[in-house]
Amino acid sequence: MVHDTLLIALYAAIGAAGAGLLGTGALRLLRNRSLALSLAVVAAVTVAAMLAGTMLVSWAMLLSDHDLWVVTMVCSIAAVVSLGVALALGRSVVRGSRALAEATRALGDDGHFTPPTAALTSELAELSGELAATSAKLAASREREKALEDSRRELVAWISHDLRTPLAGLQAMTEALEDGMVDDPSVYHARIRAEVERMSGMVGDLFELSRIQAGVLALNITRMSVYDLVGDALAGADALAREHGVRLVGDGVEPVPVHVDGREMSRVLANLLVNAIRRTPTDGTVAVSARREVDSVVVSVTDGCGGIPPEDLPRVFDTGWRGTDARTPPGGAGLGLAIVRGIVEAHKGRAAVSNVSGGCRFEVRLPAAV
């Protein structure tokens, strides 16, 4: 009994292995052909393996011609049904893959992907979902690129205007000095020096911003107290605040430690304070505070500018943004807040702005020192 069982298993394995080898060869030859044809080959191999094993076992058991014909007929009918089902399934899969290919082609043409309406297998449906997500990311990237390009154009236009105006004045003053048409040359000398210093600051801001955007801003990180940083910034901005009649308040500053580049963070605070002082009316107040929140340190500068239009809030830190004419300082190039965001993000922090009663609040959130 055991011998017969082993013999049956051996003949069945030989027949199935032969059919499997032939099917593997066929699949290799058809690997670049339609998926429907490959599925048909798989179904044919399955039936052929069963038929070959059955025929060998039947021959070994010396079945009658009638019994052998019955077995052959049953396997043939099974083969026809299996091939029909495989072809139907293959056509459905091919139809879904073609629809997905057509939708993907549209992604390459116009950058938008619309998932096909045809029924898809789970794998194709997952691929379609990934393509849709990729299309959305590409669309968002294109929007960011367009906004960046627009801001660059605006920056070039504004910088050109801001440089052309003082250069024309400098040319006129130097020509007047050369022609001896000035009664008191020292006045023109002072004006020329002031204009040169202003343009030099503008060029310095452009250079700093280019380093930030190129990712080559080198930071010298040290541990220091926010209290000292804010104190130095307030002292540096005191003269400008007195000139504009603005009060500086820094009572809410906690002595919490941070790991930052002192020079760069001093520039951040100076830019925020100058921005706040210039936009706060006379007798107004600019308040600075610093506090620790869980694993971060938040430094805020609150001014009395009257607030920023809600539609402008997302653009405040964009390169070259100036807002409305009422909020544009004389000679400003719209670089200060862009530099603030770049330096803060280089410190793995985040800069934000929000409207408060009577003004707006700029917040710089930095990782707290351990």
C-alpha positions as CSV (number, residue, x, y, z in Angstrom):
1,M,0.0,0.0,0.0
2,V,2.8,2.4,1.0
3,H,4.7,1.4,-2.2
4,D,1.7,2.2,-4.4
5,T,1.2,5.5,-2.7
6,L,4.9,6.5,-3.2
7,L,4.7,5.3,-6.8
8,I,1.6,7.4,-7.4
9,A,3.2,10.5,-5.9
10,L,6.3,10.0,-8.0
11,Y,4.5,9.8,-11.3
12,A,2.3,12.8,-10.3
13,A,5.4,14.8,-9.4
14,I,7.1,13.9,-12.7
15,G,4.1,14.9,-14.8
16,A,3.6,18.1,-12.8
17,A,7.3,19.0,-13.0
18,G,7.4,18.5,-16.7
19,A,4.4,20.8,-17.2
20,G,5.8,23.3,-14.8
21,L,9.2,23.5,-16.7
22,L,7.4,24.0,-20.0
23,G,5.2,26.7,-18.4
24,T,8.2,28.5,-17.0
25,G,9.9,28.5,-20.4
26,A,6.7,29.9,-21.9
27,L,6.4,32.6,-19.3
28,R,10.1,33.6,-19.9
29,L,9.4,33.9,-23.7
30,L,6.2,35.9,-23.0
31,R,7.6,38.1,-20.2
32,N,7.3,41.3,-22.4
33,R,3.8,40.4,-23.7
34,S,0.3,41.1,-22.3
35,L,-0.6,40.2,-18.7
36,A,-3.7,38.5,-20.0
37,L,-1.6,36.0,-22.0
38,S,0.6,35.3,-19.0
39,L,-2.4,34.6,-16.8
40,A,-3.7,32.2,-19.5
41,V,-0.3,30.4,-19.5
42,V,-0.5,30.1,-15.7
43,A,-3.9,28.6,-16.0
44,A,-2.8,26.2,-18.8
45,V,0.2,25.1,-16.7
46,T,-2.0,24.4,-13.8
47,V,-4.3,22.2,-15.8
48,A,-1.5,20.6,-17.8
49,A,0.3,19.7,-14.6
50,M,-2.8,18.0,-13.3
51,L,-3.5,16.3,-16.6
52,A,0.1,15.0,-17.0
53,G,0.2,13.7,-13.5
54,T,-3.1,12.0,-13.9
55,M,-2.2,10.5,-17.3
56,L,1.1,9.0,-15.9
57,V,-0.6,7.6,-12.9
58,S,-3.4,6.2,-15.0
59,W,-0.8,4.6,-17.3
60,A,1.1,3.2,-14.4
61,M,-2.1,1.7,-12.9
62,L,-3.0,0.2,-16.3
63,L,-6.5,1.7,-16.5
64,S,-8.8,0.7,-19.3
65,D,-9.1,2.8,-22.4
66,H,-12.6,3.9,-21.3
67,D,-11.4,5.0,-17.9
68,L,-8.5,6.8,-19.5
69,W,-10.8,8.6,-21.9
70,V,-13.0,9.7,-19.0
71,V,-10.1,11.2,-17.1
72,T,-8.8,12.9,-20.2
73,M,-12.3,14.4,-20.9
74,V,-12.7,15.7,-17.4
75,C,-9.2,17.4,-17.4
76,S,-9.9,18.9,-20.9
77,I,-13.2,20.5,-19.8
78,A,-11.4,21.8,-16.7
79,A,-8.7,23.2,-18.9
80,V,-11.2,25.0,-21.1
81,V,-13.0,26.6,-18.1
82,S,-9.8,27.6,-16.4
83,L,-8.5,29.2,-19.6
84,G,-11.7,31.1,-20.1
85,V,-11.7,32.4,-16.5
86,A,-8.0,33.3,-16.8
87,L,-8.5,35.2,-20.0
88,A,-11.5,37.1,-18.6
89,L,-9.5,38.0,-15.5
90,G,-6.5,39.0,-17.6
91,R,-8.7,41.3,-19.8
92,S,-10.1,43.0,-16.8
93,V,-6.6,43.5,-15.3
94,V,-5.3,44.8,-18.7
95,R,-8.2,47.1,-19.0
96,G,-7.5,48.6,-15.6
97,S,-3.7,48.9,-16.3
98,R,-4.4,50.6,-19.6
99,A,-6.7,53.1,-17.9
100,L,-4.0,53.7,-15.3
101,A,-1.4,54.2,-18.0
102,E,-3.6,56.7,-19.7
103,A,-4.1,58.7,-16.5
104,T,-0.3,58.5,-15.8
105,R,0.4,59.8,-19.3
106,A,-1.8,62.9,-18.5
107,L,0.4,63.4,-15.4
108,G,3.4,63.7,-17.7
109,D,1.6,66.0,-20.2
110,D,-0.1,68.6,-18.0
111,G,1.1,67.7,-14.5
112,H,-2.3,66.6,-13.2
113,F,-3.4,63.1,-12.4
114,T,-7.0,62.0,-12.4
115,P,-7.6,58.5,-11.0
116,P,-9.2,56.2,-13.7
117,T,-12.8,55.2,-13.3
118,A,-12.3,51.6,-14.4
119,A,-12.3,48.9,-11.7
120,L,-8.7,48.3,-10.5
121,T,-7.1,45.5,-8.6
122,S,-5.9,46.3,-5.1
123,E,-2.3,46.7,-6.3
124,L,-3.3,49.0,-9.2
125,A,-5.6,50.9,-6.9
126,E,-2.8,51.4,-4.4
127,L,-0.5,52.6,-7.3
128,S,-3.2,55.0,-8.4
129,G,-3.5,56.4,-4.9
130,E,0.3,56.9,-4.8
131,L,0.2,58.7,-8.2
132,A,-2.6,60.9,-7.0
133,A,-0.6,61.8,-3.9
134,T,2.5,62.5,-6.0
135,S,0.4,64.7,-8.3
136,A,-0.8,66.7,-5.4
137,K,2.8,67.2,-4.1
138,L,3.9,68.2,-7.5
139,A,1.1,70.7,-7.8
140,A,2.0,72.2,-4.4
141,S,5.7,72.3,-5.4
142,R,4.8,74.2,-8.6
143,E,2.7,76.7,-6.6
144,R,5.6,77.2,-4.2
145,E,8.0,77.6,-7.2
146,K,5.7,80.1,-8.8
147,A,5.3,82.1,-5.6
148,L,9.1,82.1,-5.2
149,E,9.6,83.2,-8.8
150,D,7.1,86.0,-8.4
151,S,8.7,87.2,-5.2
152,R,12.1,87.2,-6.9
153,R,10.7,89.3,-9.7
154,E,9.2,91.7,-7.2
155,L,12.5,91.8,-5.3
156,V,14.5,92.6,-8.5
157,A,12.1,95.3,-9.4
158,W,12.1,96.9,-5.9
159,I,15.8,96.6,-5.5
160,S,16.3,98.2,-8.9
161,H,14.0,101.1,-7.9
162,D,15.6,101.5,-4.4
163,L,19.1,101.6,-5.9
164,R,18.3,103.8,-8.9
165,T,16.8,106.6,-6.8
166,P,19.7,107.1,-4.4
167,L,22.2,106.6,-7.2
168,A,20.6,109.4,-9.2
169,G,20.8,111.6,-6.1
170,L,24.4,110.7,-5.6
171,Q,25.2,111.5,-9.2
172,A,23.5,114.9,-8.9
173,M,25.3,115.7,-5.6
174,T,28.7,114.7,-6.9
175,E,28.2,116.7,-10.1
176,A,27.2,119.7,-8.0
177,L,30.3,119.3,-5.9
178,E,32.5,119.0,-9.0
179,D,31.0,122.1,-10.5
180,G,31.5,124.1,-7.3
181,M,27.8,124.8,-7.1
182,V,27.5,124.0,-3.4
183,D,28.0,126.7,-0.7
184,D,28.5,124.1,2.1
185,P,30.1,120.9,0.7
186,S,29.9,119.2,4.2
187,V,26.1,119.0,3.9
188,Y,26.4,117.0,0.6
189,H,29.2,114.9,2.1
190,A,27.0,113.9,4.9
191,R,24.1,113.1,2.6
192,I,26.4,111.0,0.3
193,R,27.7,109.1,3.2
194,A,24.2,108.4,4.5
195,E,23.1,107.1,1.1
196,V,26.2,105.0,0.7
197,E,25.6,103.4,4.1
198,R,22.0,102.7,3.3
199,M,22.9,101.1,0.0
200,S,25.7,99.2,1.7
201,G,23.2,97.8,4.2
202,M,20.9,96.8,1.4
203,V,23.7,94.9,-0.4
204,G,24.7,93.3,2.9
205,D,21.1,92.0,3.3
206,L,21.1,90.6,-0.2
207,F,24.3,88.8,0.5
208,E,23.0,87.4,3.8
209,L,19.8,86.3,2.1
210,S,21.7,84.6,-0.7
211,R,23.8,82.6,1.8
212,I,20.7,81.5,3.6
213,Q,18.9,80.4,0.4
214,A,22.0,78.6,-0.8
215,G,22.2,76.7,2.5
216,V,25.7,77.9,3.2
217,L,25.0,79.9,6.3
218,A,27.7,78.8,8.8
219,L,26.5,78.8,12.4
220,N,28.8,79.0,15.4
221,I,26.5,77.4,18.0
222,T,27.1,78.3,21.7
223,R,25.1,78.1,24.9
224,M,23.8,81.5,26.1
225,S,20.9,83.0,27.9
226,V,17.9,84.5,26.0
227,Y,17.9,87.3,28.7
228,D,21.4,88.4,27.5
229,L,20.4,88.2,23.8
230,V,17.3,90.3,24.3
231,G,19.1,92.8,26.6
232,D,21.7,93.5,23.9
233,A,19.1,93.8,21.2
234,L,17.1,96.3,23.3
235,A,20.2,98.3,24.0
236,G,21.1,98.4,20.3
237,A,17.6,99.6,19.3
238,D,17.2,102.2,22.0
239,A,18.5,105.1,19.9
240,L,16.1,104.3,17.0
241,A,13.2,103.9,19.5
242,R,13.9,107.4,21.0
243,E,14.1,108.9,17.6
244,H,10.6,107.6,16.7
245,G,9.2,108.3,20.2
246,V,8.5,104.6,20.9
247,R,8.9,102.9,24.2
248,L,10.8,99.7,24.5
249,V,9.6,97.2,27.1
250,G,11.4,94.0,28.0
251,D,10.0,93.1,31.4
252,G,8.7,89.6,30.4
253,V,12.0,88.0,29.5
254,E,12.9,84.8,31.4
255,P,16.6,83.9,31.7
256,V,16.3,80.6,29.8
257,P,19.3,79.0,28.0
258,V,19.4,78.2,24.3
259,H,22.0,76.9,21.9
260,V,22.3,79.5,19.1
261,D,24.7,81.5,17.0
262,G,24.8,84.7,19.1
263,R,25.7,87.0,16.1
264,E,23.0,85.6,13.9
265,M,20.3,85.6,16.6
266,S,21.2,89.2,17.5
267,R,20.5,90.1,13.8
268,V,17.1,88.3,14.1
269,L,16.1,90.3,17.1
270,A,17.5,93.6,15.7
271,N,15.5,93.1,12.5
272,L,12.3,92.4,14.4
273,L,12.8,95.4,16.7
274,V,13.6,97.8,13.8
275,N,10.6,96.5,11.9
276,A,8.4,97.0,15.0
277,I,9.7,100.4,15.9
278,R,9.3,101.8,12.4
279,R,5.7,100.6,12.2
280,T,4.6,101.7,15.7
281,P,3.2,105.3,15.9
282,T,4.8,107.9,18.2
283,D,4.1,107.3,21.9
284,G,3.5,103.6,21.1
285,T,5.1,100.6,22.8
286,V,7.1,97.7,21.5
287,A,7.2,94.8,24.0
288,V,9.7,91.9,24.0
289,S,9.1,88.7,26.0
290,A,10.8,85.3,26.2
291,R,9.5,82.2,27.9
292,R,10.0,78.5,27.9
293,E,7.3,76.1,26.6
294,V,8.1,72.4,27.2
295,D,11.1,71.8,24.9
296,S,11.2,75.1,23.2
297,V,11.9,78.8,23.9
298,V,9.6,81.4,22.5
299,V,10.8,85.0,21.9
300,S,8.1,87.5,20.9
301,V,8.1,91.1,19.7
302,T,4.7,92.9,19.9
303,D,4.2,96.2,18.2
304,G,1.5,98.8,17.8
305,C,1.2,98.9,14.0
306,G,-2.5,98.4,14.0
307,G,-2.4,94.9,12.6
308,I,-1.7,93.2,9.2
309,P,-4.4,92.4,6.8
310,P,-5.3,88.7,7.1
311,E,-4.7,88.0,3.5
312,D,-1.1,89.3,3.9
313,L,-0.2,87.3,6.9
314,P,1.0,84.2,5.0
315,R,3.4,86.4,2.9
316,V,5.0,88.5,5.7
317,F,8.2,86.4,5.7
318,D,8.4,86.1,1.9
319,T,11.5,87.6,0.1
320,G,10.8,91.1,-1.1
321,W,7.4,91.4,0.6
322,R,6.5,94.9,1.8
323,G,2.8,94.8,2.3
324,T,0.7,97.9,1.7
325,D,2.2,101.3,1.1
326,A,1.2,102.4,4.6
327,R,3.5,99.7,6.1
328,T,6.4,100.2,3.7
329,P,9.3,102.0,5.4
330,P,11.4,104.4,3.3
331,G,14.0,102.6,1.4
332,G,13.0,99.2,2.7
333,A,13.8,96.3,0.4
334,G,11.6,93.7,2.1
335,L,14.5,91.5,3.1
336,G,14.6,91.8,6.9
337,L,11.8,89.4,7.7
338,A,13.0,86.9,5.1
339,I,16.4,86.9,6.7
340,V,14.7,86.4,10.1
341,R,12.9,83.3,8.9
342,G,16.0,81.9,7.2
343,I,18.2,82.3,10.3
344,V,15.6,80.9,12.6
345,E,15.0,77.9,10.3
346,A,18.7,77.3,10.1
347,H,18.6,76.9,13.9
348,K,15.8,74.3,13.5
349,G,13.3,76.8,14.8
350,R,10.2,78.5,13.4
351,A,9.1,82.1,12.9
352,A,5.5,83.2,12.9
353,V,3.3,86.3,13.0
354,S,-0.2,86.9,14.3
355,N,-2.5,89.9,14.9
356,V,-3.1,91.1,18.4
357,S,-5.1,94.0,19.8
358,G,-3.7,97.2,18.3
359,G,-0.8,95.5,16.5
360,C,0.9,92.3,15.6
361,R,3.2,89.8,17.4
362,F,6.2,88.2,15.8
363,E,7.3,85.0,17.5
364,V,10.5,83.1,17.2
365,R,10.4,79.5,18.5
366,L,13.8,77.9,19.1
367,P,14.7,74.5,20.6
368,A,15.5,74.8,24.3
369,A,18.9,73.9,25.6
370,V,19.0,70.8,27.8
